[in-house]
Amino acid sequence: MNIEVEVSLYPLTEEFLEHPVQDFVDVLEKHGCAVEHTPLSSIVKGESANVFEALRLGYEQAAQKSGCVLIIKACNVCAL
């Protein structure tokens, strides 16, 4: 099933937020997810198993480097 997810990663202990967020997005894109950037979040589109696995891997990578919060809203009926 295809889904659309709005995701926000908030690194808590990093001085510069751009690098951890870009690293997170890179993981999503590396796993085949389509990513659109907005000022405070990203829209991720793809097959549900692939998207959730990429989110898991991206979160684990970010959490190993610093404290962080990940907020996810998923929809299976959004305009894909």
mmCIF file of the N, C-alpha and C atoms, coordinates in Angstrom:
data_MODEL
# 
_entry.id   MODEL 
# 
loop_
_atom_site.group_PDB 
_atom_site.id 
_atom_site.type_symbol 
_atom_site.label_atom_id 
_atom_site.label_alt_id 
_atom_site.label_comp_id 
_atom_site.label_asym_id 
_atom_site.label_entity_id 
_atom_site.label_seq_id 
_atom_site.pdbx_PDB_ins_code 
_atom_site.Cartn_x 
_atom_site.Cartn_y 
_atom_site.Cartn_z 
_atom_site.occupancy 
_atom_site.B_iso_or_equiv 
_atom_site.pdbx_formal_charge 
_atom_site.auth_seq_id 
_atom_site.auth_comp_id 
_atom_site.auth_asym_id 
_atom_site.auth_atom_id 
_atom_site.pdbx_PDB_model_num 
ATOM 1   N N  . MET A 1 1  ? 0.845  -1.167 0.000  1.00 0.00 ? 1  MET A N  1 
ATOM 2   C CA . MET A 1 1  ? 0.000  0.000  0.000  1.00 0.00 ? 1  MET A CA 1 
ATOM 3   C C  . MET A 1 1  ? 0.900  1.243  0.000  1.00 0.00 ? 1  MET A C  1 
ATOM 4   N N  . ASN A 1 2  ? 0.538  2.232  -0.803 1.00 0.00 ? 2  ASN A N  1 
ATOM 5   C CA . ASN A 1 2  ? 1.267  3.495  -0.813 1.00 0.00 ? 2  ASN A CA 1 
ATOM 6   C C  . ASN A 1 2  ? 0.742  4.407  0.282  1.00 0.00 ? 2  ASN A C  1 
ATOM 7   N N  . ILE A 1 3  ? 1.653  5.117  0.901  1.00 0.00 ? 3  ILE A N  1 
ATOM 8   C CA . ILE A 1 3  ? 1.281  6.046  1.962  1.00 0.00 ? 3  ILE A CA 1 
ATOM 9   C C  . ILE A 1 3  ? 2.016  7.363  1.770  1.00 0.00 ? 3  ILE A C  1 
ATOM 10  N N  . GLU A 1 4  ? 1.524  8.364  2.468  1.00 0.00 ? 4  GLU A N  1 
ATOM 11  C CA . GLU A 1 4  ? 2.176  9.668  2.560  1.00 0.00 ? 4  GLU A CA 1 
ATOM 12  C C  . GLU A 1 4  ? 2.347  9.974  4.041  1.00 0.00 ? 4  GLU A C  1 
ATOM 13  N N  . VAL A 1 5  ? 3.546  10.386 4.430  1.00 0.00 ? 5  VAL A N  1 
ATOM 14  C CA . VAL A 1 5  ? 3.859  10.623 5.828  1.00 0.00 ? 5  VAL A CA 1 
ATOM 15  C C  . VAL A 1 5  ? 4.429  12.022 5.977  1.00 0.00 ? 5  VAL A C  1 
ATOM 16  N N  . GLU A 1 6  ? 3.921  12.769 6.952  1.00 0.00 ? 6  GLU A N  1 
ATOM 17  C CA . GLU A 1 6  ? 4.558  14.026 7.330  1.00 0.00 ? 6  GLU A CA 1 
ATOM 18  C C  . GLU A 1 6  ? 5.440  13.708 8.530  1.00 0.00 ? 6  GLU A C  1 
ATOM 19  N N  . VAL A 1 7  ? 6.707  14.055 8.439  1.00 0.00 ? 7  VAL A N  1 
ATOM 20  C CA . VAL A 1 7  ? 7.655  13.686 9.472  1.00 0.00 ? 7  VAL A CA 1 
ATOM 21  C C  . VAL A 1 7  ? 8.495  14.902 9.856  1.00 0.00 ? 7  VAL A C  1 
ATOM 22  N N  . SER A 1 8  ? 8.717  15.045 11.157 1.00 0.00 ? 8  SER A N  1 
ATOM 23  C CA . SER A 1 8  ? 9.577  16.108 11.676 1.00 0.00 ? 8  SER A CA 1 
ATOM 24  C C  . SER A 1 8  ? 10.572 15.491 12.642 1.00 0.00 ? 8  SER A C  1 
ATOM 25  N N  . LEU A 1 9  ? 11.853 15.763 12.406 1.00 0.00 ? 9  LEU A N  1 
ATOM 26  C CA . LEU A 1 9  ? 12.911 15.311 13.302 1.00 0.00 ? 9  LEU A CA 1 
ATOM 27  C C  . LEU A 1 9  ? 13.461 16.537 14.016 1.00 0.00 ? 9  LEU A C  1 
ATOM 28  N N  . TYR A 1 10 ? 13.506 16.460 15.346 1.00 0.00 ? 10 TYR A N  1 
ATOM 29  C CA . TYR A 1 10 ? 14.029 17.555 16.161 1.00 0.00 ? 10 TYR A CA 1 
ATOM 30  C C  . TYR A 1 10 ? 15.224 17.057 16.967 1.00 0.00 ? 10 TYR A C  1 
ATOM 31  N N  . PRO A 1 11 ? 16.445 17.331 16.502 1.00 0.00 ? 11 PRO A N  1 
ATOM 32  C CA . PRO A 1 11 ? 17.632 16.980 17.290 1.00 0.00 ? 11 PRO A CA 1 
ATOM 33  C C  . PRO A 1 11 ? 17.688 17.890 18.518 1.00 0.00 ? 11 PRO A C  1 
ATOM 34  N N  . LEU A 1 12 ? 17.825 17.306 19.691 1.00 0.00 ? 12 LEU A N  1 
ATOM 35  C CA . LEU A 1 12 ? 17.743 18.084 20.927 1.00 0.00 ? 12 LEU A CA 1 
ATOM 36  C C  . LEU A 1 12 ? 19.089 18.586 21.431 1.00 0.00 ? 12 LEU A C  1 
ATOM 37  N N  . THR A 1 13 ? 20.156 17.927 21.076 1.00 0.00 ? 13 THR A N  1 
ATOM 38  C CA . THR A 1 13 ? 21.449 18.281 21.658 1.00 0.00 ? 13 THR A CA 1 
ATOM 39  C C  . THR A 1 13 ? 22.447 18.760 20.614 1.00 0.00 ? 13 THR A C  1 
ATOM 40  N N  . GLU A 1 14 ? 21.966 19.138 19.436 1.00 0.00 ? 14 GLU A N  1 
ATOM 41  C CA . GLU A 1 14 ? 22.845 19.599 18.367 1.00 0.00 ? 14 GLU A CA 1 
ATOM 42  C C  . GLU A 1 14 ? 22.759 21.113 18.237 1.00 0.00 ? 14 GLU A C  1 
ATOM 43  N N  . GLU A 1 15 ? 23.898 21.746 18.048 1.00 0.00 ? 15 GLU A N  1 
ATOM 44  C CA . GLU A 1 15 ? 23.913 23.193 17.858 1.00 0.00 ? 15 GLU A CA 1 
ATOM 45  C C  . GLU A 1 15 ? 23.365 23.573 16.488 1.00 0.00 ? 15 GLU A C  1 
ATOM 46  N N  . PHE A 1 16 ? 23.752 22.825 15.456 1.00 0.00 ? 16 PHE A N  1 
ATOM 47  C CA . PHE A 1 16 ? 23.307 23.091 14.094 1.00 0.00 ? 16 PHE A CA 1 
ATOM 48  C C  . PHE A 1 16 ? 22.368 21.970 13.658 1.00 0.00 ? 16 PHE A C  1 
ATOM 49  N N  . LEU A 1 17 ? 21.119 22.312 13.402 1.00 0.00 ? 17 LEU A N  1 
ATOM 50  C CA . LEU A 1 17 ? 20.096 21.312 13.119 1.00 0.00 ? 17 LEU A CA 1 
ATOM 51  C C  . LEU A 1 17 ? 20.138 20.783 11.692 1.00 0.00 ? 17 LEU A C  1 
ATOM 52  N N  . GLU A 1 18 ? 20.722 21.564 10.770 1.00 0.00 ? 18 GLU A N  1 
ATOM 53  C CA . GLU A 1 18 ? 20.675 21.182 9.362  1.00 0.00 ? 18 GLU A CA 1 
ATOM 54  C C  . GLU A 1 18 ? 21.331 19.835 9.098  1.00 0.00 ? 18 GLU A C  1 
ATOM 55  N N  . HIS A 1 19 ? 22.469 19.577 9.724  1.00 0.00 ? 19 HIS A N  1 
ATOM 56  C CA . HIS A 1 19 ? 23.204 18.344 9.434  1.00 0.00 ? 19 HIS A CA 1 
ATOM 57  C C  . HIS A 1 19 ? 22.458 17.090 9.887  1.00 0.00 ? 19 HIS A C  1 
ATOM 58  N N  . PRO A 1 20 ? 21.962 17.017 11.120 1.00 0.00 ? 20 PRO A N  1 
ATOM 59  C CA . PRO A 1 20 ? 21.224 15.810 11.521 1.00 0.00 ? 20 PRO A CA 1 
ATOM 60  C C  . PRO A 1 20 ? 19.947 15.598 10.706 1.00 0.00 ? 20 PRO A C  1 
ATOM 61  N N  . VAL A 1 21 ? 19.270 16.684 10.374 1.00 0.00 ? 21 VAL A N  1 
ATOM 62  C CA . VAL A 1 21 ? 18.045 16.559 9.588  1.00 0.00 ? 21 VAL A CA 1 
ATOM 63  C C  . VAL A 1 21 ? 18.376 16.082 8.178  1.00 0.00 ? 21 VAL A C  1 
ATOM 64  N N  . GLN A 1 22 ? 19.420 16.636 7.574  1.00 0.00 ? 22 GLN A N  1 
ATOM 65  C CA . GLN A 1 22 ? 19.803 16.200 6.233  1.00 0.00 ? 22 GLN A CA 1 
ATOM 66  C C  . GLN A 1 22 ? 20.268 14.749 6.235  1.00 0.00 ? 22 GLN A C  1 
ATOM 67  N N  . ASP A 1 23 ? 20.987 14.337 7.265  1.00 0.00 ? 23 ASP A N  1 
ATOM 68  C CA . ASP A 1 23 ? 21.398 12.932 7.380  1.00 0.00 ? 23 ASP A CA 1 
ATOM 69  C C  . ASP A 1 23 ? 20.180 12.015 7.438  1.00 0.00 ? 23 ASP A C  1 
ATOM 70  N N  . PHE A 1 24 ? 19.154 12.433 8.175  1.00 0.00 ? 24 PHE A N  1 
ATOM 71  C CA . PHE A 1 24 ? 17.914 11.671 8.289  1.00 0.00 ? 24 PHE A CA 1 
ATOM 72  C C  . PHE A 1 24 ? 17.229 11.561 6.922  1.00 0.00 ? 24 PHE A C  1 
ATOM 73  N N  . VAL A 1 25 ? 17.118 12.676 6.223  1.00 0.00 ? 25 VAL A N  1 
ATOM 74  C CA . VAL A 1 25 ? 16.489 12.690 4.901  1.00 0.00 ? 25 VAL A CA 1 
ATOM 75  C C  . VAL A 1 25 ? 17.288 11.830 3.916  1.00 0.00 ? 25 VAL A C  1 
ATOM 76  N N  . ASP A 1 26 ? 18.600 11.872 4.021  1.00 0.00 ? 26 ASP A N  1 
ATOM 77  C CA . ASP A 1 26 ? 19.439 11.051 3.145  1.00 0.00 ? 26 ASP A CA 1 
ATOM 78  C C  . ASP A 1 26 ? 19.122 9.561  3.300  1.00 0.00 ? 26 ASP A C  1 
ATOM 79  N N  . VAL A 1 27 ? 18.886 9.129  4.532  1.00 0.00 ? 27 VAL A N  1 
ATOM 80  C CA . VAL A 1 27 ? 18.517 7.722  4.769  1.00 0.00 ? 27 VAL A CA 1 
ATOM 81  C C  . VAL A 1 27 ? 17.194 7.407  4.079  1.00 0.00 ? 27 VAL A C  1 
ATOM 82  N N  . LEU A 1 28 ? 16.227 8.303  4.198  1.00 0.00 ? 28 LEU A N  1 
ATOM 83  C CA . LEU A 1 28 ? 14.921 8.083  3.563  1.00 0.00 ? 28 LEU A CA 1 
ATOM 84  C C  . LEU A 1 28 ? 15.063 7.964  2.054  1.00 0.00 ? 28 LEU A C  1 
ATOM 85  N N  . GLU A 1 29 ? 15.816 8.886  1.460  1.00 0.00 ? 29 GLU A N  1 
ATOM 86  C CA . GLU A 1 29 ? 15.987 8.881  0.009  1.00 0.00 ? 29 GLU A CA 1 
ATOM 87  C C  . GLU A 1 29 ? 16.783 7.664  -0.451 1.00 0.00 ? 29 GLU A C  1 
ATOM 88  N N  . LYS A 1 30 ? 17.784 7.266  0.340  1.00 0.00 ? 30 LYS A N  1 
ATOM 89  C CA . LYS A 1 30 ? 18.593 6.095  -0.009 1.00 0.00 ? 30 LYS A CA 1 
ATOM 90  C C  . LYS A 1 30 ? 17.742 4.829  -0.072 1.00 0.00 ? 30 LYS A C  1 
ATOM 91  N N  . HIS A 1 31 ? 16.655 4.810  0.692  1.00 0.00 ? 31 HIS A N  1 
ATOM 92  C CA . HIS A 1 31 ? 15.772 3.641  0.717  1.00 0.00 ? 31 HIS A CA 1 
ATOM 93  C C  . HIS A 1 31 ? 14.579 3.798  -0.222 1.00 0.00 ? 31 HIS A C  1 
ATOM 94  N N  . GLY A 1 32 ? 14.690 4.719  -1.178 1.00 0.00 ? 32 GLY A N  1 
ATOM 95  C CA . GLY A 1 32 ? 13.697 4.817  -2.235 1.00 0.00 ? 32 GLY A CA 1 
ATOM 96  C C  . GLY A 1 32 ? 12.471 5.646  -1.938 1.00 0.00 ? 32 GLY A C  1 
ATOM 97  N N  . CYS A 1 33 ? 12.467 6.386  -0.848 1.00 0.00 ? 33 CYS A N  1 
ATOM 98  C CA . CYS A 1 33 ? 11.325 7.228  -0.523 1.00 0.00 ? 33 CYS A CA 1 
ATOM 99  C C  . CYS A 1 33 ? 11.430 8.556  -1.272 1.00 0.00 ? 33 CYS A C  1 
ATOM 100 N N  . ALA A 1 34 ? 10.302 9.049  -1.748 1.00 0.00 ? 34 ALA A N  1 
ATOM 101 C CA . ALA A 1 34 ? 10.239 10.387 -2.323 1.00 0.00 ? 34 ALA A CA 1 
ATOM 102 C C  . ALA A 1 34 ? 10.061 11.368 -1.169 1.00 0.00 ? 34 ALA A C  1 
ATOM 103 N N  . VAL A 1 35 ? 10.893 12.401 -1.109 1.00 0.00 ? 35 VAL A N  1 
ATOM 104 C CA . VAL A 1 35 ? 10.870 13.344 0.012  1.00 0.00 ? 35 VAL A CA 1 
ATOM 105 C C  . VAL A 1 35 ? 10.704 14.761 -0.516 1.00 0.00 ? 35 VAL A C  1 
ATOM 106 N N  . GLU A 1 36 ? 9.691  15.464 0.017  1.00 0.00 ? 36 GLU A N  1 
ATOM 107 C CA . GLU A 1 36 ? 9.489  16.888 -0.265 1.00 0.00 ? 36 GLU A CA 1 
ATOM 108 C C  . GLU A 1 36 ? 9.760  17.643 1.030  1.00 0.00 ? 36 GLU A C  1 
ATOM 109 N N  . HIS A 1 37 ? 10.484 18.749 0.937  1.00 0.00 ? 37 HIS A N  1 
ATOM 110 C CA . HIS A 1 37 ? 10.857 19.508 2.134  1.00 0.00 ? 37 HIS A CA 1 
ATOM 111 C C  . HIS A 1 37 ? 9.923  20.695 2.332  1.00 0.00 ? 37 HIS A C  1 
ATOM 112 N N  . THR A 1 38 ? 9.539  20.911 3.579  1.00 0.00 ? 38 THR A N  1 
ATOM 113 C CA . THR A 1 38 ? 8.824  22.119 3.976  1.00 0.00 ? 38 THR A CA 1 
ATOM 114 C C  . THR A 1 38 ? 9.644  22.754 5.096  1.00 0.00 ? 38 THR A C  1 
ATOM 115 N N  . PRO A 1 39 ? 9.328  23.967 5.511  1.00 0.00 ? 39 PRO A N  1 
ATOM 116 C CA . PRO A 1 39 ? 10.170 24.620 6.532  1.00 0.00 ? 39 PRO A CA 1 
ATOM 117 C C  . PRO A 1 39 ? 10.314 23.852 7.847  1.00 0.00 ? 39 PRO A C  1 
ATOM 118 N N  . LEU A 1 40 ? 9.275  23.143 8.291  1.00 0.00 ? 40 LEU A N  1 
ATOM 119 C CA . LEU A 1 40 ? 9.332  22.473 9.589  1.00 0.00 ? 40 LEU A CA 1 
ATOM 120 C C  . LEU A 1 40 ? 9.186  20.960 9.523  1.00 0.00 ? 40 LEU A C  1 
ATOM 121 N N  . SER A 1 41 ? 8.951  20.421 8.337  1.00 0.00 ? 41 SER A N  1 
ATOM 122 C CA . SER A 1 41 ? 8.761  18.978 8.225  1.00 0.00 ? 41 SER A CA 1 
ATOM 123 C C  . SER A 1 41 ? 9.105  18.532 6.815  1.00 0.00 ? 41 SER A C  1 
ATOM 124 N N  . SER A 1 42 ? 8.988  17.247 6.596  1.00 0.00 ? 42 SER A N  1 
ATOM 125 C CA . SER A 1 42 ? 9.164  16.674 5.263  1.00 0.00 ? 42 SER A CA 1 
ATOM 126 C C  . SER A 1 42 ? 7.971  15.782 4.967  1.00 0.00 ? 42 SER A C  1 
ATOM 127 N N  . ILE A 1 43 ? 7.585  15.733 3.704  1.00 0.00 ? 43 ILE A N  1 
ATOM 128 C CA . ILE A 1 43 ? 6.538  14.837 3.248  1.00 0.00 ? 43 ILE A CA 1 
ATOM 129 C C  . ILE A 1 43 ? 7.237  13.669 2.569  1.00 0.00 ? 43 ILE A C  1 
ATOM 130 N N  . VAL A 1 44 ? 6.970  12.464 3.047  1.00 0.00 ? 44 VAL A N  1 
ATOM 131 C CA . VAL A 1 44 ? 7.624  11.255 2.543  1.00 0.00 ? 44 VAL A CA 1 
ATOM 132 C C  . VAL A 1 44 ? 6.551  10.386 1.905  1.00 0.00 ? 44 VAL A C  1 
ATOM 133 N N  . LYS A 1 45 ? 6.824  9.934  0.677  1.00 0.00 ? 45 LYS A N  1 
ATOM 134 C CA . LYS A 1 45 ? 5.859  9.110  -0.044 1.00 0.00 ? 45 LYS A CA 1 
ATOM 135 C C  . LYS A 1 45 ? 6.515  7.814  -0.476 1.00 0.00 ? 45 LYS A C  1 
ATOM 136 N N  . GLY A 1 46 ? 5.714  6.738  -0.435 1.00 0.00 ? 46 GLY A N  1 
ATOM 137 C CA . GLY A 1 46 ? 6.224  5.464  -0.907 1.00 0.00 ? 46 GLY A CA 1 
ATOM 138 C C  . GLY A 1 46 ? 5.393  4.308  -0.401 1.00 0.00 ? 46 GLY A C  1 
ATOM 139 N N  . GLU A 1 47 ? 5.890  3.113  -0.647 1.00 0.00 ? 47 GLU A N  1 
ATOM 140 C CA . GLU A 1 47 ? 5.239  1.886  -0.192 1.00 0.00 ? 47 GLU A CA 1 
ATOM 141 C C  . GLU A 1 47 ? 5.402  1.797  1.322  1.00 0.00 ? 47 GLU A C  1 
ATOM 142 N N  . SER A 1 48 ? 4.345  1.458  2.023  1.00 0.00 ? 48 SER A N  1 
ATOM 143 C CA . SER A 1 48 ? 4.322  1.571  3.480  1.00 0.00 ? 48 SER A CA 1 
ATOM 144 C C  . SER A 1 48 ? 5.459  0.827  4.177  1.00 0.00 ? 48 SER A C  1 
ATOM 145 N N  . ALA A 1 49 ? 5.718  -0.411 3.808  1.00 0.00 ? 49 ALA A N  1 
ATOM 146 C CA . ALA A 1 49 ? 6.787  -1.158 4.477  1.00 0.00 ? 49 ALA A CA 1 
ATOM 147 C C  . ALA A 1 49 ? 8.133  -0.482 4.268  1.00 0.00 ? 49 ALA A C  1 
ATOM 148 N N  . ASN A 1 50 ? 8.367  0.022  3.076  1.00 0.00 ? 50 ASN A N  1 
ATOM 149 C CA . ASN A 1 50 ? 9.619  0.695  2.765  1.00 0.00 ? 50 ASN A CA 1 
ATOM 150 C C  . ASN A 1 50 ? 9.751  2.008  3.540  1.00 0.00 ? 50 ASN A C  1 
ATOM 151 N N  . VAL A 1 51 ? 8.678  2.784  3.587  1.00 0.00 ? 51 VAL A N  1 
ATOM 152 C CA . VAL A 1 51 ? 8.701  4.075  4.300  1.00 0.00 ? 51 VAL A CA 1 
ATOM 153 C C  . VAL A 1 51 ? 8.955  3.847  5.787  1.00 0.00 ? 51 VAL A C  1 
ATOM 154 N N  . PHE A 1 52 ? 8.236  2.922  6.400  1.00 0.00 ? 52 PHE A N  1 
ATOM 155 C CA . PHE A 1 52 ? 8.405  2.713  7.833  1.00 0.00 ? 52 PHE A CA 1 
ATOM 156 C C  . PHE A 1 52 ? 9.776  2.135  8.177  1.00 0.00 ? 52 PHE A C  1 
ATOM 157 N N  . GLU A 1 53 ? 10.319 1.291  7.302  1.00 0.00 ? 53 GLU A N  1 
ATOM 158 C CA . GLU A 1 53 ? 11.667 0.774  7.536  1.00 0.00 ? 53 GLU A CA 1 
ATOM 159 C C  . GLU A 1 53 ? 12.699 1.898  7.415  1.00 0.00 ? 53 GLU A C  1 
ATOM 160 N N  . ALA A 1 54 ? 12.539 2.765  6.428  1.00 0.00 ? 54 ALA A N  1 
ATOM 161 C CA . ALA A 1 54 ? 13.458 3.896  6.267  1.00 0.00 ? 54 ALA A CA 1 
ATOM 162 C C  . ALA A 1 54 ? 13.355 4.843  7.461  1.00 0.00 ? 54 ALA A C  1 
ATOM 163 N N  . LEU A 1 55 ? 12.140 5.083  7.950  1.00 0.00 ? 55 LEU A N  1 
ATOM 164 C CA . LEU A 1 55 ? 11.974 5.942  9.134  1.00 0.00 ? 55 LEU A CA 1 
ATOM 165 C C  . LEU A 1 55 ? 12.661 5.327  10.350 1.00 0.00 ? 55 LEU A C  1 
ATOM 166 N N  . ARG A 1 56 ? 12.528 4.027  10.508 1.00 0.00 ? 56 ARG A N  1 
ATOM 167 C CA . ARG A 1 56 ? 13.180 3.346  11.629 1.00 0.00 ? 56 ARG A CA 1 
ATOM 168 C C  . ARG A 1 56 ? 14.695 3.489  11.545 1.00 0.00 ? 56 ARG A C  1 
ATOM 169 N N  . LEU A 1 57 ? 15.241 3.228  10.374 1.00 0.00 ? 57 LEU A N  1 
ATOM 170 C CA . LEU A 1 57 ? 16.692 3.328  10.213 1.00 0.00 ? 57 LEU A CA 1 
ATOM 171 C C  . LEU A 1 57 ? 17.186 4.764  10.403 1.00 0.00 ? 57 LEU A C  1 
ATOM 172 N N  . GLY A 1 58 ? 16.457 5.722  9.852  1.00 0.00 ? 58 GLY A N  1 
ATOM 173 C CA . GLY A 1 58 ? 16.839 7.124  10.007 1.00 0.00 ? 58 GLY A CA 1 
ATOM 174 C C  . GLY A 1 58 ? 16.777 7.578  11.450 1.00 0.00 ? 58 GLY A C  1 
ATOM 175 N N  . TYR A 1 59 ? 15.732 7.144  12.157 1.00 0.00 ? 59 TYR A N  1 
ATOM 176 C CA . TYR A 1 59 ? 15.610 7.507  13.571 1.00 0.00 ? 59 TYR A CA 1 
ATOM 177 C C  . TYR A 1 59 ? 16.724 6.878  14.397 1.00 0.00 ? 59 TYR A C  1 
ATOM 178 N N  . GLU A 1 60 ? 17.007 5.617  14.160 1.00 0.00 ? 60 GLU A N  1 
ATOM 179 C CA . GLU A 1 60 ? 18.076 4.956  14.921 1.00 0.00 ? 60 GLU A CA 1 
ATOM 180 C C  . GLU A 1 60 ? 19.419 5.644  14.695 1.00 0.00 ? 60 GLU A C  1 
ATOM 181 N N  . GLN A 1 61 ? 19.688 6.029  13.450 1.00 0.00 ? 61 GLN A N  1 
ATOM 182 C CA . GLN A 1 61 ? 20.931 6.743  13.161 1.00 0.00 ? 61 GLN A CA 1 
ATOM 183 C C  . GLN A 1 61 ? 20.979 8.070  13.905 1.00 0.00 ? 61 GLN A C  1 
ATOM 184 N N  . ALA A 1 62 ? 19.892 8.834  13.869 1.00 0.00 ? 62 ALA A N  1 
ATOM 185 C CA . ALA A 1 62 ? 19.847 10.135 14.546 1.00 0.00 ? 62 ALA A CA 1 
ATOM 186 C C  . ALA A 1 62 ? 19.965 9.968  16.061 1.00 0.00 ? 62 ALA A C  1 
ATOM 187 N N  . ALA A 1 63 ? 19.291 8.964  16.609 1.00 0.00 ? 63 ALA A N  1 
ATOM 188 C CA . ALA A 1 63 ? 19.296 8.761  18.057 1.00 0.00 ? 63 ALA A CA 1 
ATOM 189 C C  . ALA A 1 63 ? 20.655 8.306  18.574 1.00 0.00 ? 63 ALA A C  1 
ATOM 190 N N  . GLN A 1 64 ? 21.436 7.637  17.735 1.00 0.00 ? 64 GLN A N  1 
ATOM 191 C CA . GLN A 1 64 ? 22.782 7.226  18.144 1.00 0.00 ? 64 GLN A CA 1 
ATOM 192 C C  . GLN A 1 64 ? 23.717 8.425  18.268 1.00 0.00 ? 64 GLN A C  1 
ATOM 193 N N  . LYS A 1 65 ? 23.414 9.504  17.542 1.00 0.00 ? 65 LYS A N  1 
ATOM 194 C CA . LYS A 1 65 ? 24.281 10.678 17.538 1.00 0.00 ? 65 LYS A CA 1 
ATOM 195 C C  . LYS A 1 65 ? 23.892 11.706 18.592 1.00 0.00 ? 65 LYS A C  1 
ATOM 196 N N  . SER A 1 66 ? 22.595 11.796 18.916 1.00 0.00 ? 66 SER A N  1 
ATOM 197 C CA . SER A 1 66 ? 22.138 12.781 19.899 1.00 0.00 ? 66 SER A CA 1 
ATOM 198 C C  . SER A 1 66 ? 20.718 12.458 20.322 1.00 0.00 ? 66 SER A C  1 
ATOM 199 N N  . GLY A 1 67 ? 20.259 13.147 21.339 1.00 0.00 ? 67 GLY A N  1 
ATOM 200 C CA . GLY A 1 67 ? 18.857 13.027 21.703 1.00 0.00 ? 67 GLY A CA 1 
ATOM 201 C C  . GLY A 1 67 ? 18.014 13.640 20.605 1.00 0.00 ? 67 GLY A C  1 
ATOM 202 N N  . CYS A 1 68 ? 16.834 13.081 20.364 1.00 0.00 ? 68 CYS A N  1 
ATOM 203 C CA . CYS A 1 68 ? 15.992 13.638 19.311 1.00 0.00 ? 68 CYS A CA 1 
ATOM 204 C C  . CYS A 1 68 ? 14.532 13.237 19.529 1.00 0.00 ? 68 CYS A C  1 
ATOM 205 N N  . VAL A 1 69 ? 13.670 13.991 18.878 1.00 0.00 ? 69 VAL A N  1 
ATOM 206 C CA . VAL A 1 69 ? 12.240 13.700 18.861 1.00 0.00 ? 69 VAL A CA 1 
ATOM 207 C C  . VAL A 1 69 ? 11.852 13.508 17.404 1.00 0.00 ? 69 VAL A C  1 
ATOM 208 N N  . LEU A 1 70 ? 11.065 12.469 17.122 1.00 0.00 ? 70 LEU A N  1 
ATOM 209 C CA . LEU A 1 70 ? 10.565 12.211 15.777 1.00 0.00 ? 70 LEU A CA 1 
ATOM 210 C C  . LEU A 1 70 ? 9.047  12.199 15.837 1.00 0.00 ? 70 LEU A C  1 
ATOM 211 N N  . ILE A 1 71 ? 8.422  13.061 15.051 1.00 0.00 ? 71 ILE A N  1 
ATOM 212 C CA . ILE A 1 71 ? 6.965  13.146 14.990 1.00 0.00 ? 71 ILE A CA 1 
ATOM 213 C C  . ILE A 1 71 ? 6.535  12.677 13.609 1.00 0.00 ? 71 ILE A C  1 
ATOM 214 N N  . ILE A 1 72 ? 5.571  11.746 13.575 1.00 0.00 ? 72 ILE A N  1 
ATOM 215 C CA . ILE A 1 72 ? 5.136  11.138 12.324 1.00 0.00 ? 72 ILE A CA 1 
ATOM 216 C C  . ILE A 1 72 ? 3.612  11.189 12.246 1.00 0.00 ? 72 ILE A C  1 
ATOM 217 N N  . LYS A 1 73 ? 3.107  11.626 11.093 1.00 0.00 ? 73 LYS A N  1 
ATOM 218 C CA . LYS A 1 73 ? 1.686  11.523 10.776 1.00 0.00 ? 73 LYS A CA 1 
ATOM 219 C C  . LYS A 1 73 ? 1.595  10.779 9.448  1.00 0.00 ? 73 LYS A C  1 
ATOM 220 N N  . ALA A 1 74 ? 0.893  9.655  9.423  1.00 0.00 ? 74 ALA A N  1 
ATOM 221 C CA . ALA A 1 74 ? 0.803  8.835  8.224  1.00 0.00 ? 74 ALA A CA 1 
ATOM 222 C C  . ALA A 1 74 ? -0.629 8.805  7.698  1.00 0.00 ? 74 ALA A C  1 
ATOM 223 N N  . CYS A 1 75 ? -0.748 8.753  6.363  1.00 0.00 ? 75 CYS A N  1 
ATOM 224 C CA . CYS A 1 75 ? -2.057 8.730  5.720  1.00 0.00 ? 75 CYS A CA 1 
ATOM 225 C C  . CYS A 1 75 ? -2.033 7.773  4.534  1.00 0.00 ? 75 CYS A C  1 
ATOM 226 N N  . ASN A 1 76 ? -3.038 6.935  4.420  1.00 0.00 ? 76 ASN A N  1 
ATOM 227 C CA . ASN A 1 76 ? -3.105 6.016  3.288  1.00 0.00 ? 76 ASN A CA 1 
ATOM 228 C C  . ASN A 1 76 ? -4.099 6.459  2.236  1.00 0.00 ? 76 ASN A C  1 
ATOM 229 N N  . VAL A 1 77 ? -4.734 7.607  2.409  1.00 0.00 ? 77 VAL A N  1 
ATOM 230 C CA . VAL A 1 77 ? -5.693 8.110  1.428  1.00 0.00 ? 77 VAL A CA 1 
ATOM 231 C C  . VAL A 1 77 ? -5.353 9.509  0.938  1.00 0.00 ? 77 VAL A C  1 
ATOM 232 N N  . CYS A 1 78 ? -4.164 9.997  1.246  1.00 0.00 ? 78 CYS A N  1 
ATOM 233 C CA . CYS A 1 78 ? -3.736 11.312 0.763  1.00 0.00 ? 78 CYS A CA 1 
ATOM 234 C C  . CYS A 1 78 ? -3.457 11.221 -0.737 1.00 0.00 ? 78 CYS A C  1 
ATOM 235 N N  . ALA A 1 79 ? -3.440 12.369 -1.385 1.00 0.00 ? 79 ALA A N  1 
ATOM 236 C CA . ALA A 1 79 ? -3.123 12.411 -2.815 1.00 0.00 ? 79 ALA A CA 1 
ATOM 237 C C  . ALA A 1 79 ? -1.669 11.992 -3.002 1.00 0.00 ? 79 ALA A C  1 
ATOM 238 N N  . LEU A 1 80 ? -1.456 10.806 -3.519 1.00 0.00 ? 80 LEU A N  1 
ATOM 239 C CA . LEU A 1 80 ? -0.107 10.293 -3.744 1.00 0.00 ? 80 LEU A CA 1 
ATOM 240 C C  . LEU A 1 80 ? 0.266  10.571 -5.168 1.00 0.00 ? 80 LEU A C  1 
# 
